[in-house]
Amino acid sequence: MAEAGFAGCPDQLLLRRRRRVRNALRSTRHAAAIRLADLGVVVPTERSAEVALWVSDVNHHYELAVQVGAKVIRPPMDAPDGRLRYAWFTDPERHQIRLLKQLQQHTLEERFS
């Protein structure tokens, strides 16, 4: 019976470690949500999905979405590094939709220089 009590100790340590990891993940998710909010990403209060669509013309598809009632998060714009053009909006069910288009290809040397 003494061994049974000893065997419980590692379980308690494991439970404490799991709690610490769970708490660390919660704080990491919270920090990530703050960073995303700073970028203009809408954090929904209920379950939703985000869809990224690669399109040939971001402006055209964005205008079509707005015409049928999409709520604008970010109008079409170029990424600061010039590689992408993108726009964000939500559909009537509050799912985030991101339209993306690659503007130019970069070689590995260009990316890391």
Backbone as CSV, one residue per row, in Angstrom:
resi,resn,N_x,N_y,N_z,CA_x,CA_y,CA_z,C_x,C_y,C_z
1,MET,0.802,-1.198,0.000,0.000,0.000,0.000,0.843,1.259,0.000
2,ALA,2.008,1.190,0.577,2.879,2.363,0.593,3.259,2.765,-0.824
3,GLU,3.382,1.785,-1.702,3.743,2.089,-3.081,2.609,2.830,-3.792
4,ALA,1.363,2.519,-3.446,0.241,3.193,-4.094,0.267,4.686,-3.784
5,GLY,0.581,5.028,-2.504,0.680,6.435,-2.156,1.819,7.120,-2.902
6,PHE,2.921,6.436,-3.056,4.075,6.987,-3.770,3.765,7.145,-5.251
7,ALA,3.020,6.170,-5.799,2.681,6.235,-7.227,1.789,7.434,-7.521
8,GLY,1.043,7.912,-6.518,0.171,9.065,-6.735,0.940,10.362,-6.880
9,CYS,2.134,10.433,-6.329,2.919,11.672,-6.401,3.219,12.102,-7.825
10,PRO,3.708,11.209,-8.673,3.953,11.647,-10.051,2.687,12.139,-10.748
11,ASP,1.549,11.531,-10.412,0.289,11.996,-10.997,-0.003,13.426,-10.578
12,GLN,0.245,13.736,-9.320,0.018,15.104,-8.842,0.957,16.087,-9.540
13,LEU,2.203,15.677,-9.717,3.152,16.529,-10.434,2.708,16.752,-11.875
14,LEU,2.231,15.663,-12.488,1.748,15.768,-13.856,0.555,16.714,-13.942
15,LEU,-0.366,16.610,-12.990,-1.527,17.511,-12.983,-1.101,18.967,-12.811
16,ARG,-0.122,19.212,-11.935,0.368,20.584,-11.755,1.010,21.114,-13.026
17,ARG,1.783,20.264,-13.682,2.415,20.681,-14.946,1.365,20.995,-16.003
18,ARG,0.351,20.139,-16.070,-0.726,20.383,-17.046,-1.421,21.709,-16.773
19,ARG,-1.677,21.999,-15.493,-2.310,23.284,-15.142,-1.432,24.448,-15.550
20,ARG,-0.123,24.327,-15.281,0.793,25.413,-15.664,0.810,25.623,-17.172
21,VAL,0.855,24.521,-17.921,0.846,24.621,-19.386,-0.462,25.231,-19.865
22,ARG,-1.587,24.776,-19.287,-2.890,25.312,-19.681,-2.969,26.815,-19.409
23,ASN,-2.489,27.240,-18.253,-2.489,28.672,-17.920,-1.571,29.459,-18.844
24,ALA,-0.419,28.887,-19.185,0.497,29.558,-20.104,-0.139,29.706,-21.483
25,LEU,-0.858,28.658,-21.925,-1.525,28.741,-23.229,-2.618,29.798,-23.224
26,ARG,-3.361,29.875,-22.114,-4.404,30.902,-22.025,-3.808,32.295,-22.142
27,SER,-2.714,32.545,-21.430,-2.103,33.877,-21.497,-1.517,34.130,-22.883
28,THR,-0.997,33.081,-23.536,-0.472,33.229,-24.891,-1.600,33.546,-25.863
29,ARG,-2.725,32.849,-25.721,-3.877,33.132,-26.592,-4.375,34.551,-26.379
30,HIS,-4.391,34.991,-25.129,-4.824,36.352,-24.824,-3.886,37.369,-25.482
31,ALA,-2.582,37.150,-25.358,-1.603,38.054,-25.981,-1.748,38.038,-27.496
32,ALA,-1.983,36.857,-28.071,-2.170,36.763,-29.523,-3.432,37.506,-29.949
33,ALA,-4.498,37.404,-29.162,-5.740,38.118,-29.496,-5.515,39.624,-29.476
34,ILE,-4.723,40.108,-28.532,-4.431,41.546,-28.474,-3.642,41.966,-29.703
35,ARG,-2.634,41.164,-30.085,-1.848,41.499,-31.281,-2.721,41.501,-32.524
36,LEU,-3.627,40.523,-32.638,-4.519,40.470,-33.795,-5.452,41.677,-33.822
37,ALA,-5.959,42.074,-32.666,-6.835,43.245,-32.605,-6.087,44.499,-33.048
38,ASP,-4.804,44.595,-32.690,-4.003,45.737,-33.129,-3.853,45.772,-34.641
39,LEU,-3.932,44.603,-35.287,-3.832,44.534,-36.745,-5.177,44.768,-37.429
40,GLY,-6.236,44.903,-36.649,-7.556,45.145,-37.224,-8.369,43.891,-37.431
41,VAL,-7.910,42.763,-36.921,-8.647,41.515,-37.061,-9.765,41.499,-36.032
42,VAL,-10.959,41.213,-36.470,-12.106,41.163,-35.581,-12.106,39.826,-34.849
43,VAL,-12.166,39.877,-33.532,-12.245,38.654,-32.734,-13.712,38.440,-32.384
44,PRO,-14.336,37.422,-32.981,-15.768,37.218,-32.758,-16.056,36.756,-31.336
45,THR,-17.252,37.084,-30.856,-17.658,36.658,-29.520,-18.337,35.295,-29.563
46,GLU,-18.715,34.851,-30.732,-19.313,33.531,-30.870,-18.523,32.755,-31.919
47,ARG,-18.834,31.491,-32.057,-18.092,30.668,-33.000,-18.261,31.177,-34.420
48,SER,-17.146,31.187,-35.150,-17.185,31.564,-36.553,-15.972,30.953,-37.224
49,ALA,-15.825,31.224,-38.483,-14.688,30.702,-39.242,-14.057,31.836,-40.022
50,GLU,-12.817,31.642,-40.401,-12.146,32.590,-41.282,-11.733,31.837,-42.522
51,VAL,-12.004,32.441,-43.666,-11.686,31.823,-44.944,-10.763,32.753,-45.702
52,ALA,-9.705,32.202,-46.245,-8.789,32.977,-47.087,-8.954,32.484,-48.518
53,LEU,-9.262,33.403,-49.394,-9.470,33.067,-50.803,-8.420,33.774,-51.664
54,TRP,-7.707,33.020,-52.463,-6.751,33.602,-53.410,-7.523,33.901,-54.687
55,VAL,-7.523,35.149,-55.086,-8.303,35.587,-56.248,-7.393,36.308,-57.239
56,SER,-7.897,36.469,-58.464,-7.110,37.151,-59.491,-7.247,38.668,-59.404
57,ASP,-8.367,39.162,-58.832,-8.592,40.603,-58.724,-9.282,40.900,-57.388
58,VAL,-8.506,41.338,-56.415,-9.028,41.611,-55.074,-10.098,42.696,-55.125
59,ASN,-9.839,43.777,-55.837,-10.788,44.902,-55.895,-12.147,44.468,-56.438
60,HIS,-12.139,43.696,-57.510,-13.388,43.269,-58.139,-14.207,42.399,-57.179
61,HIS,-13.577,41.400,-56.578,-14.304,40.499,-55.682,-14.736,41.218,-54.402
62,TYR,-13.935,42.157,-53.939,-14.297,42.961,-52.771,-15.560,43.775,-53.071
63,GLU,-15.598,44.447,-54.224,-16.774,45.251,-54.600,-18.021,44.372,-54.707
64,LEU,-17.879,43.182,-55.268,-19.025,42.269,-55.354,-19.538,41.907,-53.963
65,ALA,-18.627,41.625,-53.047,-19.023,41.259,-51.685,-19.731,42.419,-50.991
66,VAL,-19.215,43.625,-51.155,-19.828,44.801,-50.523,-21.226,45.043,-51.085
67,GLN,-21.388,44.829,-52.387,-22.699,45.024,-53.015,-23.761,44.089,-52.458
68,VAL,-23.361,42.903,-52.011,-24.347,41.949,-51.485,-24.404,41.951,-49.959
69,GLY,-23.786,42.951,-49.317,-23.982,43.142,-47.895,-22.839,42.772,-46.971
70,ALA,-21.649,42.572,-47.493,-20.509,42.261,-46.625,-20.172,43.466,-45.757
71,LYS,-19.774,43.213,-44.521,-19.351,44.279,-43.613,-17.824,44.401,-43.705
72,VAL,-17.360,45.588,-44.029,-15.943,45.817,-44.300,-15.126,45.815,-43.009
73,ILE,-14.025,45.080,-43.020,-13.034,45.145,-41.954,-11.841,45.959,-42.458
74,ARG,-11.303,45.588,-43.609,-10.206,46.313,-44.256,-10.499,46.393,-45.743
75,PRO,-10.528,47.584,-46.319,-10.686,47.685,-47.767,-9.414,47.187,-48.458
76,PRO,-9.452,46.978,-49.764,-8.266,46.482,-50.466,-7.049,47.378,-50.241
77,MET,-5.940,46.722,-49.953,-4.689,47.443,-49.774,-3.520,46.509,-50.042
78,ASP,-2.363,47.101,-50.311,-1.153,46.318,-50.521,-0.441,46.121,-49.186
79,ALA,0.135,44.940,-49.017,0.935,44.672,-47.822,2.170,45.572,-47.843
80,PRO,2.694,45.939,-46.672,3.853,46.834,-46.623,5.067,46.324,-47.409
81,ASP,5.230,45.000,-47.482,6.390,44.477,-48.211,6.141,44.353,-49.709
82,GLY,4.933,44.681,-50.165,4.625,44.688,-51.591,4.381,43.335,-52.212
83,ARG,4.301,42.289,-51.405,4.111,40.953,-51.973,2.651,40.591,-52.195
84,LEU,1.733,41.180,-51.401,0.322,40.799,-51.456,-0.586,42.007,-51.549
85,ARG,-1.727,41.802,-52.157,-2.846,42.734,-52.067,-3.941,41.954,-51.350
86,TYR,-4.630,42.595,-50.397,-5.626,41.863,-49.627,-6.755,42.777,-49.187
87,ALA,-7.856,42.144,-48.789,-9.017,42.840,-48.220,-9.690,41.865,-47.262
88,TRP,-10.359,42.413,-46.229,-11.090,41.606,-45.250,-12.506,42.120,-45.116
89,PHE,-13.420,41.194,-44.946,-14.806,41.553,-44.652,-15.468,40.386,-43.945
90,THR,-16.655,40.616,-43.409,-17.429,39.535,-42.804,-18.694,39.313,-43.608
91,ASP,-19.108,38.067,-43.669,-20.361,37.744,-44.347,-21.512,37.937,-43.360
92,PRO,-22.759,37.772,-43.801,-23.901,37.981,-42.895,-23.886,37.086,-41.650
93,GLU,-23.206,35.935,-41.706,-23.123,35.051,-40.545,-21.885,35.351,-39.697
94,ARG,-21.235,36.460,-39.960,-20.087,36.980,-39.214,-18.812,36.150,-39.358
95,HIS,-18.699,35.398,-40.460,-17.451,34.707,-40.751,-16.523,35.698,-41.450
96,GLN,-15.263,35.699,-41.058,-14.298,36.595,-41.696,-13.829,35.985,-43.013
97,ILE,-13.790,36.808,-44.023,-13.314,36.369,-45.336,-12.195,37.303,-45.752
98,ARG,-11.102,36.697,-46.138,-9.932,37.461,-46.569,-9.680,37.142,-48.030
99,LEU,-9.591,38.180,-48.843,-9.241,38.023,-50.250,-7.764,38.341,-50.402
100,LEU,-7.043,37.495,-51.123,-5.603,37.660,-51.277,-5.189,37.514,-52.732
101,LYS,-4.171,38.274,-53.102,-3.551,38.115,-54.422,-2.061,38.357,-54.260
102,GLN,-1.264,37.440,-54.798,0.185,37.616,-54.756,0.568,38.597,-55.856
103,LEU,1.316,39.642,-55.479,1.682,40.671,-56.439,2.986,40.376,-57.166
104,GLN,3.972,39.852,-56.442,5.240,39.563,-57.089,5.942,38.421,-56.393
105,GLN,6.729,37.708,-57.168,7.533,36.612,-56.631,8.869,37.169,-56.170
106,HIS,9.396,36.642,-55.089,10.712,37.025,-54.605,11.606,35.796,-54.559
107,THR,12.850,35.968,-54.930,13.814,34.881,-54.789,14.235,34.811,-53.322
108,LEU,14.856,33.711,-52.941,15.319,33.574,-51.560,16.313,34.664,-51.194
109,GLU,17.172,35.035,-52.138,18.154,36.082,-51.878,17.461,37.412,-51.589
110,GLU,16.403,37.719,-52.344,15.680,38.974,-52.127,14.958,38.984,-50.781
111,ARG,14.417,37.821,-50.377,13.683,37.745,-49.121,14.573,37.990,-47.912
112,PHE,15.801,37.497,-47.990,16.679,37.565,-46.828,17.739,38.647,-46.928
113,SER,17.628,39.522,-47.896,18.621,40.601,-47.998,18.106,41.885,-47.367
